[in-house]
Amino acid sequence: MQVQSLARFAATATPSTAARDVAIPAVADCFGCILAGAESEVAQKTVTAYRRLGQGTAPVFGTTQTLATSAAALANAVAGHAWDLDDWEEPGNTHPTVVLLPALLAAAHLKPVAGRDLLAAYAVGCEIIMRLGEAVTLDHYARGFHSTATLGAIGAAGAVGRQLRLSEDQIAHAMAIATSQAVGYTVQFGSNAKPLQAGFAARIGVEAAVLAAQGATGQPGVIEHPRGFSGLMGELDPQRFDDMTNKIGAPWALEEYGLVLKPWPSCGYTHRLMTAALDLRGKVLDRLDQITSIRARLPDFHYKILPFDRPTTRNEALFSAPACIAQALVSGELTLADSAAGFWMQEPVDRLVRCTRVTAEPARNPKLNYDPEQPDHLIIELHNGEVIETICAYPLGAPQNPMNTQRLAAKFHSITTRPEAKFDHLLQWAEAPDVARVFQEFTR
């Protein structure tokens, strides 16, 4: 049974040095996203709603509010995903940290934990999410399932189980229980439901682990069964699950794939085209009024997530390739302040949006999220007939095109208004004897 194999790994594995090196800045970066999203409309609605359902003492970061433990996990995940600034990974196509970190910090409220132990639990959660992502393939996402919510819930249950020091069997049951609630849909993108789905996954991870700790059980074959998770929500291939069992932790998925840390608050599938726009910006910056046509081409399963060619709301603009391309050309940046100011409606961004046409092409290799053989293509035509173009295989923030610590610190300052030195302090979280105290400094 695959759940049992994953649980055995989760209960005992020690992250590699390379996995640690990926995890430490990712956690610090995601926590900045949580702080940035704490005052978002969806985060405030979430806290207000869950306070009506009951009281608690677990912190809602970036605020003075507290909630019941699992509700705090949900609220912090919603905040972290509110602006789509949090990291994501390729094989499962999920935002792993925004589910795992809030769940683990909530679990730290139940039982104090050292930084090194939270790090191990986080790495275990990423391993479960990313290896399950390989097994169900990107077909799961292409069918319309929000894998952050589906794979994320299962991974969070395993991670919290590890942090709470549950037995192998208890962790297996936690993941099986979580699978019964692991759902979310990409058709919800562009609405409050998208960050809420990430929040549900974090909440489910905490609750499933606590239920398993009390002896609640689930069927160990629920993930790979023909009438279970993969049989109903993807193309079931038992060989892929056998391969997963043999590969888990050898190497760690964090070192094999890394994580994509996001420089801009928009869907990650806009970022290759934005990186391409930055590449061309110097050639057109003083001639923006002369641009007559912008053409963008990207794989079809990326374009399906970006349906808003002419956005009318802030949420839609985050999933609009034309708006994000135009903003990158005009300002060279996309910030939360730009988003709040309605950048897609401002001139000359609005004019460039209206002359942009996006074309989708069939994915040549559906197994790859970023296929280097199929980069995004951006073509700009000027009034005098001049045509300039470029391609981009890996966006800024990808492991192949990473942001350095200085840029991550600048992002932290930009989205939270806190000093960059605070980010340097956050990078020490894995060494803390009581890791919750490091993060509780950021309640206010």
DRENSELO-912795 format. One line per 4 residues: number of its first residue (from 1); for each residue z, y, x of C-alpha. Coordinates in steps of 0.5 Angstrom, whole numbers, m for minus. Example, Ala and Ser with C-alpha at 12.3 -4.5 7.8 and 13.67 -1.06 7.14 Angstrom:
2
1 = 16 m9 25 | 14 m2 27
// end
This chain:
444
1 = 0 0 0 | m2 7 3 | 4 11 0 | 8 6 4
5 = 4 7 11 | 5 14 10 | 12 14 8 | 14 10 15
9 = 10 15 19 | 14 21 15 | 21 18 16 | 20 17 24
13 = 14 21 27 | 15 26 33 | 10 31 33 | 6 32 39
17 = 6 38 44 | m1 40 41 | 1 39 34 | 8 44 35
21 = 3 49 39 | m1 50 32 | 5 49 27 | 9 55 30
25 = 5 61 30 | 2 58 23 | 9 58 20 | 10 65 22
29 = 4 67 20 | 5 64 13 | 12 67 12 | 9 74 13
33 = 4 72 7 | 10 71 3 | 13 77 5 | 7 81 3
37 = 6 78 m3 | 13 78 m6 | 11 85 m9 | 5 82 m12
41 = 4 82 m20 | 4 75 m20 | 10 74 m16 | 14 79 m20
45 = 12 75 m26 | 14 69 m24 | 21 71 m21 | 22 74 m28
49 = 20 68 m32 | 24 63 m28 | 30 67 m28 | 30 67 m36
53 = 30 59 m35 | 36 59 m30 | 40 62 m25 | 41 60 m18
57 = 42 62 m11 | 36 60 m7 | 33 66 m4 | 26 69 m6
61 = 24 72 1 | 22 79 1 | 27 81 m5 | 34 81 m7
65 = 33 76 m12 | 35 69 m12 | 33 63 m16 | 34 55 m17
69 = 32 51 m11 | 26 48 m14 | 24 55 m17 | 25 59 m11
73 = 20 54 m7 | 15 55 m13 | 16 63 m13 | 15 63 m5
77 = 9 59 m5 | 6 64 m11 | 8 70 m6 | 5 67 0
81 = m2 65 m4 | m2 71 m8 | m7 75 m3 | m11 69 0
85 = m8 71 7 | m5 64 8 | m8 59 13 | m12 53 11
89 = m15 46 14 | m22 43 14 | m21 36 12 | m17 36 6
93 = m20 44 4 | m12 46 3 | m8 51 4 | m2 47 7
97 = 3 52 10 | 4 56 3 | 6 49 0 | 10 46 5
101 = 14 52 8 | 17 54 1 | 18 47 0 | 22 46 6
105 = 26 53 6 | 28 51 m1 | 30 44 2 | 34 48 7
109 = 38 51 2 | 40 44 0 | 42 41 7 | 42 46 13
113 = 37 44 18 | 35 46 25 | 28 49 27 | 26 43 31
117 = 27 38 24 | 24 43 20 | 18 43 25 | 18 35 25
121 = 18 35 17 | 12 41 17 | 8 37 22 | 9 30 18
125 = 7 34 11 | 0 37 15 | m1 30 17 | m1 27 10
129 = m5 32 7 | m10 32 12 | m11 25 13 | m11 24 5
133 = m16 29 5 | m21 25 10 | m20 19 5 | m21 22 m1
137 = m27 27 2 | m29 34 0 | m32 30 m6 | m25 31 m9
141 = m26 39 m8 | m33 39 m10 | m31 36 m17 | m27 42 m18
145 = m20 40 m16 | m16 45 m13 | m14 40 m7 | m8 45 m5
149 = m5 43 m11 | m6 36 m11 | m6 34 m4 | m1 39 m3
153 = 4 36 m8 | 4 29 m4 | 5 32 3 | 10 37 1
157 = 14 31 m2 | 13 27 4 | 15 33 8 | 22 35 4
161 = 23 27 4 | 23 27 12 | 27 34 12 | 33 31 8
165 = 33 25 12 | 31 20 6 | 29 13 8 | 22 10 8
169 = 22 7 1 | 25 13 m2 | 20 18 2 | 15 13 m1
173 = 17 14 m8 | 18 21 m7 | 10 21 m6 | 9 17 m11
177 = 13 21 m16 | 9 27 m14 | 3 24 m15 | 4 24 m22
181 = 4 32 m23 | m1 33 m17 | m6 37 m21 | m10 44 m20
185 = m17 46 m22 | m22 51 m18 | m24 54 m24 | m18 57 m24
189 = m20 61 m18 | m20 69 m19 | m14 69 m24 | m6 68 m23
193 = m7 61 m24 | m9 60 m17 | m3 62 m13 | 1 59 m19
197 = m2 52 m17 | 0 52 m10 | 7 54 m13 | 7 48 m17
201 = 6 44 m11 | 11 46 m7 | 16 45 m13 | 14 38 m15
205 = 15 37 m7 | 22 39 m8 | 23 36 m14 | 20 29 m13
209 = 24 28 m6 | 31 30 m10 | 29 25 m15 | 27 19 m10
213 = 34 21 m7 | 37 19 m13 | 34 13 m14 | 28 14 m18
217 = 22 10 m17 | 14 10 m17 | 8 5 m16 | 7 5 m9
221 = m1 4 m10 | m2 10 m14 | m6 14 m9 | m11 8 m8
225 = m11 5 m14 | m18 5 m18 | m14 8 m24 | m9 12 m20
229 = m10 18 m16 | m17 17 m12 | m20 12 m17 | m20 18 m22
233 = m20 24 m18 | m25 22 m13 | m30 17 m10 | m25 11 m9
237 = m27 7 m2 | m22 2 0 | m24 3 8 | m23 10 8
241 = m16 9 6 | m15 3 12 | m18 8 17 | m13 13 15
245 = m7 8 16 | m10 6 23 | m11 14 25 | m5 17 22
249 = m1 21 28 | m6 18 33 | m8 24 34 | m4 28 30
253 = m9 32 25 | m6 39 27 | m9 38 34 | m15 34 32
257 = m17 40 27 | m12 46 28 | m11 51 22 | m16 56 20
261 = m11 63 20 | m14 68 16 | m15 75 18 | m17 78 11
265 = m14 77 4 | m20 74 1 | m23 67 0 | m24 63 7
269 = m31 62 4 | m33 69 5 | m30 69 12 | m36 66 16
273 = m41 72 12 | m36 77 14 | m36 75 21 | m43 75 21
277 = m43 82 18 | m38 85 24 | m43 82 29 | m49 86 25
281 = m45 92 24 | m46 96 30 | m53 96 29 | m53 99 22
285 = m46 103 22 | m50 110 22 | m56 107 17 | m52 104 12
289 = m56 109 7 | m62 106 9 | m60 99 8 | m65 96 2
293 = m63 89 2 | m58 84 4 | m59 77 4 | m54 71 5
297 = m55 64 5 | m49 59 5 | m48 51 3 | m48 50 m4
301 = m40 47 m5 | m38 54 m1 | m42 58 m6 | m39 55 m12
305 = m32 58 m10 | m35 65 m10 | m38 66 m17 | m37 73 m17
309 = m43 77 m15 | m41 83 m18 | m34 83 m19 | m30 87 m24
313 = m23 86 m22 | m19 85 m16 | m18 78 m16 | m26 77 m17
317 = m27 81 m11 | m23 76 m7 | m28 71 m9 | m34 75 m8
321 = m39 74 m2 | m43 81 m4 | m37 85 m4 | m33 82 2
325 = m40 83 6 | m41 90 4 | m34 92 6 | m34 89 13
329 = m41 93 14 | m38 99 12 | m31 99 14 | m30 93 19
333 = m24 91 16 | m21 88 9 | m14 90 8 | m9 89 2
337 = m9 97 2 | m17 96 1 | m16 91 m4 | m11 95 m8
341 = m16 101 m8 | m21 97 m11 | m26 97 m5 | m31 94 m9
345 = m32 100 m13 | m32 105 m8 | m39 108 m5 | m42 106 m1
349 = m39 99 m2 | m42 99 m9 | m49 100 m7 | m49 95 m2
353 = m46 90 m7 | m52 91 m12 | m57 90 m6 | m54 84 m4
357 = m57 77 m6 | m53 70 m4 | m57 64 m4 | m54 57 m4
361 = m57 51 0 | m55 44 m1 | m50 42 4 | m53 38 10
365 = m47 34 12 | m42 34 6 | m37 31 10 | m36 37 14
369 = m33 44 11 | m36 48 17 | m42 44 19 | m44 48 26
373 = m51 45 24 | m51 49 18 | m48 56 19 | m48 62 14
377 = m54 66 15 | m54 74 14 | m60 78 14 | m61 86 13
381 = m67 89 11 | m68 97 12 | m72 102 9 | m77 102 15
385 = m78 95 15 | m74 93 20 | m70 86 19 | m64 84 23
389 = m60 78 22 | m55 73 25 | m52 67 24 | m44 64 24
393 = m42 57 24 | m34 59 25 | m31 65 22 | m26 69 26
397 = m19 65 25 | m22 58 26 | m19 54 32 | m26 55 35
401 = m26 63 34 | m18 64 34 | m14 70 33 | m9 71 39
405 = m2 72 38 | m3 80 39 | m8 80 33 | m3 76 29
409 = 3 80 30 | m2 86 28 | m4 82 22 | 4 81 20
413 = 5 89 21 | m1 91 17 | 1 86 11 | 9 87 11
417 = 10 94 14 | 15 91 19 | 15 92 26 | 10 87 31
421 = 17 85 35 | 19 82 28 | 13 77 29 | 15 76 36
425 = 22 74 33 | 19 69 28 | 16 65 33 | 22 63 36
429 = 24 59 29 | 23 52 32 | 29 53 37 | 34 56 31
433 = 40 51 30 | 40 54 23 | 33 55 21 | 34 58 14
437 = 38 64 17 | 32 66 21 | 28 67 15 | 34 70 11
441 = 34 76 15 | 28 78 11 | 31 78 4 | 32 85 2
// end
